[in-house]
Amino acid sequence: MTAPRQGRAQGRAATLARLGLDTREKTRAAGLSVASNVTLITLKLVAGLLTGSIAILTEAVHSSIDLLASVVAFFSVRKAGEPADESHPYGHEKVENLSAAAEGLLILAGAGVIVYESIGRLNKPPEIDAIGIGIGVIAFSMVANVLVSARLHRVARETDSAALEGDAEHLRTDAMTSAGVLVGLALVAATGVAALDAVTALAVAAAILWAGLRILTRSSRILVDEALPADELEAVRDAIRRADASEVVGFHKLRARRAGSRRYIDLHVQFRRGTTLERAHEVSHELQAEIRRELHGADVLIHLEPEVAIVSRGDAVGPPG
């Protein structure tokens, strides 16, 4: 095997190994989220039934939605980690974005349930008993969600996982709403006005609604193949310029999109007159490797063009010879 081919094979092997490690790390993080939500749902249901608090019961509903989202995330990161096949030649990474969109819809549905129940309780406020138990459970839930969401967010950032980021967003929202419920329960305990419990639940629903819309919007942009951010496109241009191949005179038709944690990039590269096909092919692989280093193993497709191609529409790398 020639040195360039051996280098490319080693690069592919390294990418596959990294993807395998990422998938295992993401699966463990999603499993932690599932276990945490099962525990919190049980505690909140018990506390809600003991106290009669609609705010605590809405928290249980929220955690139930979080659990469903965590299960979706768990299976989506496993599916997204599968290699490309005949049915999915570009891989399965977009399953993560689909999962994030589903999580956003689940959050919106949960917010609707909370609003419906809270309005009913405003008209007929229930008796709130054993407030101390409710406050203790919600405080524990808030701390647990902060810790688990921090873990999910770290793994999502390291692996660029849309599904885990959506799950972390769920848990961050749950922690914030728990803080709101704590305030509401404290107000009920201090004033004796049971209607404040339902008012707090409505405020919680508003926060959940905002989080759901944000997740749904972000995931939808990727599902419709929105271009990569300007800074990532500029990183691609910088990588090509940094390669400083004397045979390259310019490039154009740069396109880039994202699926899950993978970036897909294609562009046309113009080569100086007299460059052999073998050398152009070798330089293309060098450019691909440089771009992958910038964008974490991106899938890069380069179309070779001669120097006589229209340069004015592209990015010149150096002055033509």
N, C-alpha and C positions, 0 to 999 in steps of 0.2 A: 504494500500500500504506500502511495506517495505521501510526502509530508503534508501537503495541503489537504488531501483526503483524510489522512489520519487525524489531522487537527479538527476537521469538520466532524468526523465521527466522534471524537472525544467531546467536542462541543455539544453534539446532540445527546450523548450519554449523560453529560453533566446536567443538561437542561431537564432530561427525563428524571434523573435522580432528584433534582431540586423540586420538580413538580410532585414526585412521590412523597418527599418529606413534607412539602406544603400541605398535601392532601391529608396526611396523617395528623399533622398539627391542627388543621382546621376541623377534622373530625373529632378530635379530643375536645377542642374548645366548644363545638356544638353539643357534644355529649354532656359537658359540664352545665351548659345552659338548660338542657332538658331536665337534668336531675334537680337543678336549683328551682326551676319553675314548678315541678311536681311538689316539692316540699312547701313552697310558698303558697300554692293554691290550697293545699290541705290546711295550713295554718290560718289563712284568711277566711276560708269557708267556716271553719270552727269558730273563729273570732266573730265573724259576721252574724252567725246564727245565735251566738251567746249574747251579743250586744244589741242586735236588731238594727245595726248601722247600715244604711244604704251605701254610704261612702266606702265602708270596708267591703261590702259585697261587690261593689263596682270594681274595687281593687282585685277581688278574686276573679271577676270576669276578665279584667285586663291581663292578669297573670295567665288565665286560661288561653287567651289569644296569644300571649307570649309563648306559651308551651307549644301551641300548634305551629307558631312561626319557627320555634326552635327545632321542632321535628322536621319541618320542611327544610330548614337550613341544614340539618344533619344529613338528610338524604341528598340534598342538592350538591353539597360540597363533595360527597362521595361520587356522585354521578359526573360532576364537572371534572373530576380528576381522571376519569377514564380516557384512554388514548383515542385518537380519531379512528373511525372505521368506515366501511363502505357507505353506510347510511348517513354518517356525519363526518364527511371528509375534513371539515374545519374544526373538529373536536366538539366537546360538549360544554364548553365554558359558559355559554349563555344561559345554561340551566340556573346558574347562580343569579343572574340578573332577573330571570323569570321568577325565581324564588323571592327575591327582594320585592318585586312588584306584587306578588301574592301577599307578602307580609304587609305591605302598605294597604292593600285592600282589606285585609283582616283587621288592621288597626281602625280603619274607617268604620267597618261594621261594628266593632266593639264600642266605638264612640257613640254610634247611633243607639245601641242598646242602653248605654249608660244615660244618655239624654232622656230616652223614653221613660226609664224607671225613675229618674230623678224628678222629672216634672210631675209624675204621679205622686211621689212622696212629698212634694211641695204642697200639694192640695190637702194631704192627710199625713202629717209628720208622725212617724212611729215613736214609741218610747225607746230611749237609748239607755241600756243598762250595762253594767260592768265595763265602763269606759276604760278603766285601767288596763284590762286585758287587751282591748282593741288597740290602745296606744302602744303597748309593748310589742304586739305582733307586727303592727305597721312599721314601728321603728326598726325591728329586726329585718323586716322585708326591705326597707330602704337601704340599710347597710349592706345586705347580701347582694342586692341588685347593683349597687355601686361597685362592689368588688368584682362581681362576675362580668359586668359590662366593661370594666376596665381591662379585664383579661381578654374578652372578645375583641375589643377595640385594638388592643396591641397585636393580636394575631391577625386581625383583618388588615391592619396597616402593614405588617410584615409580609403577608401573603397576597395583599391586594384583593381581598375577598369581598365581593358585593353582598353575598348572603350573610356573612358574619357581621359586616358593618350594619346591615339592616337589623340583625338580631341584637347587636349592641345598642342600636338606637332605640329599639323596643325597651330594653332594660333600663337605659338611661331615663327614658320617659316615665317608666314605671317608678323609678326612684324619685323623680321630681313630683309625680302625682302622689306618691306616698307621703312626701313632705307636706303637700297640700292637705291631704287627709288628716295628718297629725295636727295641723293648724285648726282644721274644722272640728276635730274631736275635742281639742283643748278649748275652743270657743263654746262648744256645747256644754262642756263640763263647767266652764266659768259662768255662763249666762243662763243655762237651762233652756235655751231656745233650740228645740230639736230640728227646726227647719234649716238651721245653718248646716246641718249634715248634708241635706240635699243640695244646698247652694254650693257647698264644697265639691260635691260629686259633679255638678255641672261645670265648674271650673276645671276639674280633672278631665272631663270629656273634651273641653276646648283644647287643652294641651295635647291630648291624644290625637285629636283631629289634625292639628298642625303637624305633628310628627308623621302621621300617615301620609298626608299630602306631600311632605318633603321626600319621604322614601319613594313614593310612587312616581313622583316627577323625576327624581334622579335615575331610577332604574329604567324608566320609559325612554329616556334620552339614549341610553346604550342599546336598548332593544331596537330602536329605529336607526341605529348606526350613525349617531351623531359624531362629528369629527372630534379628534382628540383635542385637549386644551392647547392653547397657543404655545405655552411653555414646553409642552412635550413635542410639538411639531418643530419648534426651534431647536430642541435637543437633537432631533434627527438631522437637521441641517448642520448643526455644529459637529455631529459625529462624522458626517461626510467630509466636511472641510478639514477636520482634524486628521482624517486618514491621509490626506495630502498625497493622493495618488497622482503622479504626473500624467498618467494617461487619461484622467477624467477632466473634461473641460466644462461640464455643467450637468444639471439635472432639472427635471420638471415633472409635472403631473403627480406631485406628492399627495397621496391619499392615506388616511389612517383612521382606524376605528378600533373599538374595544369590544371584547366578549369575555365576561367574567374578569379574570385577572390578566388575560392575554391581550396584547396589542397586535393588530394586523396592519402592516404597512406595505404599500407598494408605490413604486416610483420609476420614472424613466431616467436612465443615466446615459450621458453622451460621452463617447470615447474619442480621443484624438485620432486623426487620420493615420493609418498605418498600424494601429494596435491589432494584434492577432486576436482571433476569437478565444484561443486558449488563455491569453493574458487577460482579456476583458472578463472572462469567466472567473479567473482567479481573483482579480481585483473586486469583482462583485461580491465574492464570498468574504473578502476582507472588509468591505463596506457593511455587509450584513452583520458580521461579528461585532463591528464597532457600534452599530445601531443597537444590537441586542444588549451590549454592555450598558448602554444608556437607558434602555427601556426594559430591563429585566427579562431577557429571553423572548423578545417580540418575534413574531413570525414576519419575516421580511421577504418580499418578492421584488426583484429588480429586473426591469426590461432594458436590454442593451440597445443603444442607438448610436449611429455614426455621428461624427462631428458636424456633418452638413445638416443635421436636424435643426429645427428652429430653436435657437438658444434664447431668443428674446423673450420667450414665454416662460423660461425657467430660471434657475439660480445658477449663475456662473461660479465655478469653483476656482478657476484660474484663467489667465489670458490664453487664448488659443495660440498655438505655435505657428 
